[in-house]
Amino acid sequence: METVKLWKQFNEELYFFILKKVKNESATSDIFQNTFLKIHKNLNQLKEEEKVKAWVFQIARNEIANYFKQESVYIASVNDESESLSEKYQNICCFDKFINDLPDIYREPIELVYIKGKKQQQVAEILAISLPNVKARIRRAKDILKKNFNECCKFDFDKNGSLIGEPNCSKCKEA
């Protein structure tokens, strides 16, 4: 059995099989190419020619699994490198003060979601309120925080909503 023969017999079916699993044309092309490289490299290990289709598709499934493992490792490493809101902004003037000065109704959801890392649905359960209510409280808290940062410290926000600028308030100059 030759790689060319396997290519002619399975290339189209195999390509669409991979595409259906990964739903990404670029990734499909890479996986497809890796699959045929492994087929070519390991063709001498095929013992029963009548099981060639199962063998070819098993190689493809393994390559698809490798692709998803690599993607999950990448996502995990990105998440590991991300820092919590409190760590990110701990050196920003008045951050703790503004958080602590929020009314409890707004401070609790902000702390639970952004400082303790809870999901909004979990916060709704903890506070015994609805999910839309949690979202509304977080939105209002963010509005208050933005207003305070802008007025007191002269910080501003970029297009992504991140704080930019330098502190410019009497409290910051005292510290």
Sequence and secondary structure as in RCSB ss.txt:
>XXXX:A:sequence
METVKLWKQFNEELYFFILKKVKNESATSDIFQNTFLKIHKNLNQLKEEEKVKAWVFQIARNEIANYFKQESVYI
ASVNDESESLSEKYQNICCFDKFINDLPDIYREPIELVYIKGKKQQQVAEILAISLPNVKARIRRAKDILKKNFN
ECCKFDFDKNGSLIGEPNCSKCKEA
>XXXX:A:secstr
  HHHHHHHHHHHHHHHHHHHH  HHHHHHHHHHHHHHHHHHGGG   GGGHHHHHHHHHHHHHHHHHHHHHHHH
HHHHHH   HHHHHTTSTTHHHHHHHS HHHHHHHIIIIIS   HHHHHHHHTS HHHHHHHHHHHHHHHHHHII
III  EE TTS EES   SHHHHH 
